[in-house]
Amino acid sequence: MRKKVSRVAISMCAAASMVLSVVAPAMTVAAETTDEPVELTVWSWDKTMNGTTFEVADSLDDDVTVNFVEMSKADCLQKIHTVLASGVTDDLPDIVSISDLNAQGYLMSYPDAFLPMDDYINYDDFASYKKDMVSYDGVGYGVPYDTGVAALFYRTDYMEEIGVTDEDMQDLTWDEYLALGEKLKEKGHMLQTYNPNDIAEFQIMLQSTGKWFTDNDGNADFVNNDALKECYDVFKKLNESDFCQVVSDWTGFAGAINNGDVACVMRGSWITSTIMAGEDQSGKWKMAPIPKMSTEGATHYSNQGGSSWFVLKNSKNAEAAAKFLGKTFGGSVEMYDSLMKSNNIIGTYLPASDCEAVEAASDFFSGQQINKTLVEWEAQIPSVNTGAFSAEAQSALLAVTPNILNGSDLDTELAAAEEQFNQTIQ
């Protein structure tokens, strides 16, 4: 029996009281004692990736049917926080998606909200760094999902117009990468998107040098962080350029890619699903390593993003949800093989590392074996301790970013951001 995942678009408001008012109405769920499948509600984002993943997982388990409720990532994380902080247990989703950088914060803040998963999955079957991110006080709570191996995806046809070869793209510095922008602009193309309120690329740039927003003790590492200062140098150049497509949200970002506005996309490997949504662009994309920074210790390898699945302990179908996740995300090589073949979605489930799809060539990405390459790059990513306060660190930096872009002294603003960060985590 092959079922389809239903997708419900949710509009969110920032105010906590309004967030609670838009919680999706309770769905009628069949009792587990009947022959009818149990309906599991999932809160997540990005239907092209996460929605597709649950379609495949759902098709492998006739005991459940999945109601995939889509919202933006920011709205999803805020809504989870608001509901858990309120203590409301009615109409809870069964499964929620939490990004790896936010997971520790949720587990620390709401230690009794999530169902322990040690009895449902074998954590030794997953990449060790993912287990650490979804565990707290010696207990595993999350089911590890995707990796965020970073890459530079580019339009081969646009690069050909400016005389840039695939070989030219393999060992770029950031200065060389930015220099492509002026040439592309002359041909009517933008280099990439740019959102002045989003420093997602900082994650990629920092980890490529072995640095992070915080140090190993969880303290802000802003003022004396040369890699972070180089990030801001690049960000200012993007801000002042005329070769970037300015966007303000995910819709604009994805639209710029699928509409053919931009020549390059630099994100974690999870972005492949979004790129491939532009079916008319099949065979016009390729993948290269990210540009290399000038900071000591810099490499062409990094990670950005990645998320995992958590079962809310007080949801109506918590046990059924845990069993479902264990059977699929924690036990099905077939599922991961299918996801790699169809959408180049790479999980962190180790038994799937030898499946057939790893070696498969991608027609969309001009015949490249991108799954195999991404797996090879993953082993070369510098290790960093992201700690529990990455989100708070980025929030503090975003607060001073407009001042930096307007010419304020960088060291002064970074010191102010450190002070704000310290106040927040206290």
C-alpha positions as CSV (number, residue, x, y, z in Angstrom):
1,M,0.0,0.0,0.0
2,R,1.6,3.2,-1.1
3,K,0.4,6.4,0.6
4,K,0.9,10.0,-0.1
5,V,2.0,12.6,2.4
6,S,-0.5,15.5,2.8
7,R,1.1,19.0,2.9
8,V,-0.5,21.8,4.8
9,A,0.9,25.3,4.4
10,I,1.0,27.2,7.7
11,S,1.2,31.0,8.0
12,M,3.0,32.1,11.1
13,C,3.2,35.3,13.2
14,A,6.1,36.3,15.3
15,A,4.2,37.1,18.5
16,A,3.9,34.0,20.7
17,S,0.2,34.5,21.4
18,M,-0.5,34.6,17.7
19,V,1.7,31.6,17.1
20,L,-0.5,29.5,19.4
21,S,-3.7,30.8,17.7
22,V,-2.6,29.3,14.4
23,V,-1.8,25.8,15.5
24,A,-3.2,23.4,13.0
25,P,-6.5,21.9,14.0
26,A,-6.4,18.5,15.5
27,M,-6.7,15.7,13.0
28,T,-8.9,12.6,13.5
29,V,-6.4,9.8,14.3
30,A,-7.3,6.2,14.1
31,A,-6.7,4.2,17.3
32,E,-3.7,2.0,17.2
33,T,-5.8,-1.0,18.1
34,T,-7.7,-0.9,14.8
35,D,-6.5,-2.0,11.4
36,E,-6.4,1.6,10.1
37,P,-3.0,3.2,9.8
38,V,-2.1,5.7,12.6
39,E,-1.9,9.3,11.4
40,L,1.4,10.9,12.4
41,T,1.6,14.7,12.2
42,V,5.0,16.1,11.3
43,W,6.1,19.8,11.7
44,S,8.9,20.7,9.3
45,W,10.1,22.9,6.5
46,D,11.2,22.5,2.8
47,K,8.7,20.2,1.1
48,T,11.1,19.5,-1.7
49,M,13.5,17.8,0.7
50,N,11.8,16.9,4.0
51,G,8.4,16.4,2.4
52,T,9.8,14.1,-0.2
53,T,11.7,12.2,2.5
54,F,8.5,11.5,4.4
55,E,6.7,10.5,1.3
56,V,9.3,7.8,0.8
57,A,9.4,6.8,4.5
58,D,5.6,6.7,4.5
59,S,5.5,4.3,1.5
60,L,7.6,1.8,3.5
61,D,5.3,1.5,6.5
62,D,1.6,0.5,6.1
63,D,1.0,1.0,9.8
64,V,1.1,4.8,9.6
65,T,0.1,7.6,7.3
66,V,2.0,11.0,7.5
67,N,0.4,14.4,7.7
68,F,3.4,16.7,6.7
69,V,2.7,20.2,7.9
70,E,5.0,22.6,6.1
71,M,6.2,26.0,7.4
72,S,9.3,28.1,7.2
73,K,12.3,26.9,9.2
74,A,12.2,30.0,11.5
75,D,8.4,29.6,12.0
76,C,8.8,25.9,12.8
77,L,11.5,26.4,15.4
78,Q,9.6,29.3,17.0
79,K,6.3,27.4,17.0
80,I,7.9,24.4,18.7
81,H,9.4,26.7,21.3
82,T,6.2,28.5,21.9
83,V,4.1,25.4,22.4
84,L,6.6,23.7,24.7
85,A,7.0,26.8,26.8
86,S,3.3,27.1,27.2
87,G,2.9,23.6,28.6
88,V,0.1,22.9,26.2
89,T,-0.2,19.2,25.4
90,D,-3.4,19.2,23.2
91,D,-2.9,18.8,19.5
92,L,0.8,18.4,19.6
93,P,2.5,17.1,16.5
94,D,4.1,13.7,16.9
95,I,7.4,14.4,15.1
96,V,9.2,17.7,14.8
97,S,12.2,18.8,12.8
98,I,15.0,20.6,14.7
99,S,18.1,21.9,13.0
100,D,21.3,20.5,14.5
101,L,22.6,23.8,15.7
102,N,19.4,24.4,17.7
103,A,18.9,20.9,19.1
104,Q,21.0,21.3,22.3
105,G,19.2,24.4,23.2
106,Y,15.8,22.7,23.0
107,L,17.0,19.6,24.9
108,M,18.5,21.8,27.7
109,S,15.3,24.0,27.9
110,Y,12.7,21.3,27.7
111,P,14.4,18.1,29.0
112,D,11.0,16.3,29.6
113,A,9.4,17.2,26.3
114,F,11.1,14.7,24.0
115,L,10.9,10.9,23.9
116,P,14.2,9.1,24.5
117,M,15.0,7.1,21.4
118,D,17.7,4.7,22.6
119,D,15.3,1.8,22.7
120,Y,14.2,2.5,19.1
121,I,17.4,3.1,17.1
122,N,21.0,2.0,17.3
123,Y,23.0,5.3,17.6
124,D,26.2,3.4,16.5
125,D,24.6,3.2,13.1
126,F,24.9,7.0,12.6
127,A,27.8,9.4,12.2
128,S,29.2,10.1,15.7
129,Y,28.9,13.9,15.4
130,K,25.2,13.6,14.7
131,K,24.7,11.4,17.8
132,D,26.4,14.1,20.0
133,M,24.1,16.8,18.6
134,V,20.9,14.9,19.4
135,S,21.8,13.6,22.8
136,Y,21.7,15.3,26.2
137,D,23.0,14.1,29.6
138,G,23.8,10.7,28.1
139,V,20.4,10.0,26.6
140,G,19.7,10.0,22.8
141,Y,16.5,11.9,21.9
142,G,16.8,12.7,18.2
143,V,16.8,10.5,15.1
144,P,19.8,11.7,13.0
145,Y,18.9,12.7,9.5
146,D,20.8,14.6,6.9
147,T,24.3,15.9,6.5
148,G,25.1,19.4,5.4
149,V,28.3,18.9,3.4
150,A,28.9,22.3,1.8
151,A,29.4,22.7,-2.0
152,L,29.4,25.4,-4.6
153,F,26.7,24.6,-7.2
154,Y,27.0,26.5,-10.5
155,R,25.4,26.9,-13.9
156,T,27.8,25.5,-16.5
157,D,26.1,27.3,-19.3
158,Y,26.5,30.7,-17.6
159,M,30.2,30.0,-16.8
160,E,30.8,29.0,-20.4
161,E,29.5,32.4,-21.5
162,I,32.3,34.1,-19.5
163,G,35.0,31.6,-20.5
164,V,35.2,29.8,-17.2
165,T,35.8,26.0,-17.3
166,D,35.0,23.3,-14.9
167,E,38.7,23.1,-14.0
168,D,38.7,26.8,-13.2
169,M,36.0,26.2,-10.5
170,Q,37.9,23.5,-8.6
171,D,40.3,25.6,-6.5
172,L,38.8,29.1,-6.1
173,T,39.7,31.6,-3.5
174,W,37.0,34.0,-2.3
175,D,38.5,36.9,-4.2
176,E,38.6,34.7,-7.4
177,Y,35.0,33.7,-6.8
178,L,33.8,37.3,-6.3
179,A,35.6,38.4,-9.4
180,L,33.3,36.1,-11.4
181,G,30.4,38.4,-10.5
182,E,31.4,41.4,-12.7
183,K,31.8,39.1,-15.7
184,L,28.5,37.4,-15.2
185,K,26.7,40.8,-14.7
186,E,27.9,41.8,-18.2
187,K,26.1,38.7,-19.6
188,G,22.9,39.5,-17.7
189,H,23.4,37.0,-14.8
190,M,23.8,37.5,-11.1
191,L,26.5,35.6,-9.2
192,Q,24.4,34.5,-6.3
193,T,21.6,35.6,-3.9
194,Y,22.3,38.0,-1.1
195,N,20.1,38.6,2.0
196,P,21.5,41.3,4.3
197,N,19.7,39.7,7.2
198,D,21.0,36.2,6.8
199,I,24.6,35.2,7.6
200,A,24.1,31.5,6.8
201,E,27.3,31.5,4.7
202,F,29.3,32.4,7.8
203,Q,28.7,28.9,9.0
204,I,30.3,27.5,5.9
205,M,33.2,29.9,5.9
206,L,34.0,29.5,9.6
207,Q,34.0,25.8,9.7
208,S,36.1,25.6,6.6
209,T,38.9,27.1,8.7
210,G,38.2,25.1,11.9
211,K,36.7,28.1,13.7
212,W,33.2,28.8,15.0
213,F,31.1,31.6,16.6
214,T,32.0,30.2,20.0
215,D,35.0,28.6,21.6
216,N,35.2,25.2,23.2
217,D,33.8,26.5,26.5
218,G,30.8,28.0,24.8
219,N,32.0,31.6,25.1
220,A,31.6,34.1,22.2
221,D,34.6,34.1,19.9
222,F,34.0,37.4,18.0
223,V,36.6,40.1,18.6
224,N,39.7,38.0,18.2
225,N,38.3,35.7,15.5
226,D,40.2,36.4,12.2
227,A,38.0,34.0,10.3
228,L,34.9,35.8,11.4
229,K,36.4,39.2,10.4
230,E,37.1,37.8,7.0
231,C,33.5,36.6,6.8
232,Y,32.4,40.2,7.3
233,D,34.8,41.4,4.7
234,V,33.2,39.1,2.1
235,F,29.7,40.0,3.3
236,K,30.4,43.8,2.9
237,K,31.7,43.1,-0.7
238,L,28.5,41.2,-1.5
239,N,26.4,44.0,0.0
240,E,28.2,46.7,-2.0
241,S,28.2,44.7,-5.3
242,D,25.8,45.0,-8.2
243,F,26.1,41.4,-9.2
244,C,24.0,39.8,-6.4
245,Q,20.2,39.0,-6.5
246,V,18.9,40.6,-3.3
247,V,16.3,38.4,-1.5
248,S,14.5,38.6,1.8
249,D,13.3,35.1,2.5
250,W,13.3,31.5,1.4
251,T,10.8,32.0,-1.3
252,G,12.9,34.7,-3.0
253,F,16.0,32.6,-2.5
254,A,14.6,29.4,-4.1
255,G,12.9,31.5,-6.8
256,A,16.2,33.1,-7.9
257,I,17.7,29.6,-8.3
258,N,14.8,28.0,-10.2
259,N,14.1,31.1,-12.3
260,G,17.6,31.1,-13.6
261,D,18.6,34.4,-12.0
262,V,21.8,33.3,-10.4
263,A,24.8,31.4,-11.5
264,C,25.9,29.9,-8.2
265,V,24.5,28.6,-5.0
266,M,26.6,27.9,-1.9
267,R,24.9,25.8,0.7
268,G,24.9,22.4,2.4
269,S,24.2,19.4,0.2
270,W,20.5,19.5,1.2
271,I,20.0,22.4,-1.3
272,T,20.2,19.9,-4.2
273,S,16.4,19.2,-3.8
274,T,15.6,22.8,-4.3
275,I,18.0,23.2,-7.2
276,M,16.5,20.1,-8.9
277,A,13.0,21.6,-8.6
278,G,13.9,23.6,-11.7
279,E,13.4,20.6,-14.0
280,D,14.1,22.6,-17.1
281,Q,17.7,23.2,-15.9
282,S,18.6,19.5,-15.8
283,G,22.1,19.0,-17.2
284,K,23.0,22.7,-16.7
285,W,24.4,22.4,-13.2
286,K,27.6,21.1,-11.7
287,M,29.2,21.0,-8.3
288,A,32.6,22.3,-7.1
289,P,34.3,22.7,-3.7
290,I,33.6,25.9,-1.8
291,P,36.0,28.9,-2.2
292,K,39.0,28.8,0.1
293,M,39.5,31.6,2.7
294,S,42.8,33.2,3.4
295,T,42.7,32.6,7.1
296,E,45.2,30.1,8.5
297,G,44.0,26.6,8.4
298,A,41.5,27.2,5.6
299,T,40.3,24.4,3.5
300,H,37.7,23.8,0.7
301,Y,35.5,21.7,2.9
302,S,32.8,22.6,5.4
303,N,29.3,21.8,6.6
304,Q,26.2,23.9,6.8
305,G,22.9,22.9,8.4
306,G,21.6,19.4,8.8
307,S,18.7,18.5,11.0
308,S,17.2,15.6,12.9
309,W,13.8,14.3,13.9
310,F,12.4,14.4,17.5
311,V,9.3,12.7,18.9
312,L,7.3,14.8,21.4
313,K,6.7,12.6,24.4
314,N,3.3,14.0,25.2
315,S,1.9,13.7,21.7
316,K,-1.1,11.4,21.0
317,N,0.9,8.8,19.0
318,A,4.4,9.1,20.4
319,E,5.2,5.4,20.6
320,A,3.9,4.8,17.0
321,A,6.0,7.7,15.8
322,A,9.1,6.4,17.5
323,K,8.6,2.9,16.0
324,F,8.0,4.5,12.6
325,L,11.3,6.5,12.7
326,G,13.2,3.5,13.9
327,K,11.9,1.4,11.1
328,T,12.6,4.0,8.4
329,F,15.2,6.6,9.2
330,G,16.9,4.2,11.7
331,G,16.6,1.0,9.8
332,S,16.0,1.2,6.0
333,V,18.9,1.3,3.6
334,E,16.2,1.1,0.9
335,M,14.8,4.5,1.9
336,Y,18.2,6.2,1.8
337,D,19.1,4.6,-1.5
338,S,15.8,5.9,-3.0
339,L,16.4,9.4,-1.6
340,M,19.9,9.6,-3.0
341,K,18.8,8.4,-6.4
342,S,15.8,10.7,-6.7
343,N,16.9,13.9,-4.9
344,N,20.6,13.4,-3.9
345,I,19.5,13.6,-0.2
346,I,22.4,12.2,1.8
347,G,21.7,11.0,5.3
348,T,24.1,10.1,8.1
349,Y,22.9,6.4,8.4
350,L,26.2,4.5,8.1
351,P,24.8,1.2,6.7
352,A,23.6,3.2,3.7
353,S,27.1,4.4,2.8
354,D,27.6,1.4,0.5
355,C,24.3,1.5,-1.3
356,E,24.0,1.6,-5.0
357,A,23.0,5.2,-5.2
358,V,26.4,6.4,-3.8
359,E,28.0,5.5,-7.1
360,A,25.2,6.8,-9.3
361,A,25.8,9.6,-11.8
362,S,23.4,12.5,-11.7
363,D,21.8,13.5,-15.0
364,F,20.7,16.8,-13.5
365,F,24.2,17.6,-12.4
366,S,25.8,16.9,-15.8
367,G,26.7,13.3,-15.1
368,Q,28.7,14.0,-11.9
369,Q,28.8,11.4,-9.1
370,I,27.8,14.0,-6.6
371,N,26.7,11.6,-3.9
372,K,30.1,9.9,-4.0
373,T,31.9,13.2,-4.0
374,L,30.0,14.6,-1.1
375,V,30.7,11.5,1.0
376,E,34.4,11.9,0.2
377,W,34.3,15.6,1.2
378,E,32.5,14.9,4.4
379,A,35.5,13.1,5.7
380,Q,37.7,16.2,5.1
381,I,35.5,18.7,7.0
382,P,37.4,20.4,9.8
383,S,35.8,19.5,13.2
384,V,34.4,22.3,15.3
385,N,32.6,22.4,18.6
386,T,29.3,24.1,17.8
387,G,28.1,24.0,21.4
388,A,24.6,24.9,22.6
389,F,24.5,28.6,21.8
390,S,25.2,28.9,18.1
391,A,21.8,30.4,17.4
392,E,22.3,33.0,20.2
393,A,25.7,33.9,18.8
394,Q,24.3,34.4,15.3
395,S,21.5,36.5,16.7
396,A,23.9,38.8,18.5
397,L,26.0,39.2,15.4
398,L,22.9,39.9,13.2
399,A,22.0,42.7,15.6
400,V,25.2,44.6,14.8
401,T,25.5,43.6,11.2
402,P,23.6,46.7,9.8
403,N,26.1,48.9,11.6
404,I,29.0,47.0,10.2
405,L,27.6,47.3,6.7
406,N,27.1,51.0,7.2
407,G,30.8,51.5,8.0
408,S,31.0,51.3,11.8
409,D,34.2,50.0,13.3
410,L,34.3,46.2,13.1
411,D,36.0,45.6,16.4
412,T,33.7,47.9,18.3
413,E,30.6,46.3,16.9
414,L,32.0,42.8,17.5
415,A,32.6,43.7,21.2
416,A,29.1,45.0,21.4
417,A,27.8,41.7,20.0
418,E,29.8,39.7,22.5
419,E,28.3,41.7,25.4
420,Q,24.8,41.1,23.9
421,F,25.5,37.4,23.6
422,N,26.7,37.2,27.2
423,Q,23.6,38.9,28.5
424,T,21.4,36.5,26.4
425,I,22.9,33.3,27.6
426,Q,22.9,34.4,31.2
